[in-house]
């Protein structure tokens, strides 16, 4: 098995990026799955369960690429890693909140993915471009769904508008972390493997600003908090405690 | 010695566990078959990345080809080019409709057509339909209501 120490600088940067991509998807999938059996209506229960399953599948593609590079078993990574080892953004680990919060978060993340995946799919790394091209097609359905919900709630009743604005005010500062470059990102960009996050940020900002404002929402002025991907809120520990509980009861069990 | 023809025939009998009227070949999941003296390599591509039926189909391919006499069987996952529902064969589309699952609209990669919410009722053939849910009971299904015969139906999702 290869260890991370024998990898080139470019491979180390690649592994870091792949783990971040995988962890974002996995944690968001878990948060979406928490609505199963609890969504406001049956149709949405089914919809969000599907989205959760998709994100889980997408996480799997990224973990497989990461595993091929770093030699780690995806199941071990997911079920036996403590919070400090996770590289997801805080945006996806926040508790699911109300329906407006869940749909707004999903929308903000879907829009980020749409901008990022399009560029990854055009990149020069065969594995990443292949996975991004695959994921991008499925994400079309997510983006349509979450953007429609954002509009519907923001233009709905006074209460749904208020809840949407509250959710946006809370979530907006957390979006900044999506665009903070990792160490080694310049190498990835130079190799043509991944776009510069500043470029993705410009595309994302234009798209979400236009949609949010046309839905009557006020985009907060807050520049957001610049935290690294190894810094987490206590919510991640709570999530992992629940998600990993069964696997850790008997680490040697075969499923 | 296992022949190319025998491998394709065997694969043609491996059904999607969630849609047991269409095979992995019908769905366009099998992208390539390489028969050598020491074994067989099957390249397959996932329909939806999170589809739990994938592992079942993959294991079934290995089992069938071993039974056919192949010494080594490798099922290789390929992601590029990504699977599209346009690869579902015409014969399979007829079988899907007979099964009660409306076949996906052919789109040629056009996002506007993929998201157009067009559908055809597999019972009465009606096209006055309303999309009720872009998601469904499996990853590859969406739910419609037919205004003509006033029955709900499922459609294979265009991808």
Interface residues (C-beta under 8 A of the other chain):
Chain A: X43 X46 X47 X49 X50 X51 X53 X54 X55 X56 X57 X58 X60 X61 X126 X129 X130 X131 X133 X134 X135 X137 X138 X140 X141 X144 X145
Chain B: X46 X48 X49 X50 X51 X52 X78 X79 X80 X81 X82 X83 X84 X111 X114 X115 X132 X133 X134 X135 X136 X137 X139 X143 X157 X159
